[in-house]
């Protein structure tokens, strides 16, 4: 249980750090690029990869996922900065319903009526939590992209975990994603700025972000191991914990006052995820 709690804290800290970027004048993209190299180094230092890692069947998938990782992290940072910690965490974490939908529609896995009800409540709750009258089309498209993108990312990760990876390869797979996400970020910065200069502030905050980013992955792996790989229940519980803790911290420390609609949406989404957990 302590691994699960630490995983929730590590994942929540990512959203909090994004919020602190704004207060400290940090260049988001530079810090995100540094973060990925730091997260990759954390893993490869503890478990050096084999010299022929490029021959593994999941290697190309890791490169594709790296592009998605980097892109979603940029969107997540933008949502956190412009709209708030709670909205970013809700968009990112309640997307856990998308892998379940994928399993039902494309993998033909049987889903109970209660599970479908939980999925429906989660989607309705997410919509209500994100909805702002008069601003939906103007600002809410970014959280929607984050919601859909995060769900697709989790789906692709789950596919690779179940069909491509051996148990002892997951760290290499994850750190390869981090490394290539950093390379993709460098290419993006070089295309955008010919005379690229990484500031010391970006390096400092990249390290601050990279460490919890790495441990958020490691701790969820340890959590799954301690609960006999019950991913269908652990991932929703972990994500729900991140949403609730992020929402609490955003209210206590960042003065993000929850609207009545957001509270209703959060409660609806919470009930939906809990129904989903206990019906799978």
PEDA-V612935 format. One record per helix or strand. SS is the DSSP state (H for helix, E for strand). FROM is the first residue (numbers start at 1). TO is the last residue. If there is no record, write none. Layout:
BEGIN
SS/FROM/TO ; SS/FROM/TO
END
This chain:
BEGIN
H/2/23 ; H/28/46 ; H/53/55 ; H/59/82 ; H/85/93 ; H/96/105 ; H/113/130 ; H/136/163 ; H/167/192 ; H/200/226 ; H/231/253 ; H/260/279
END
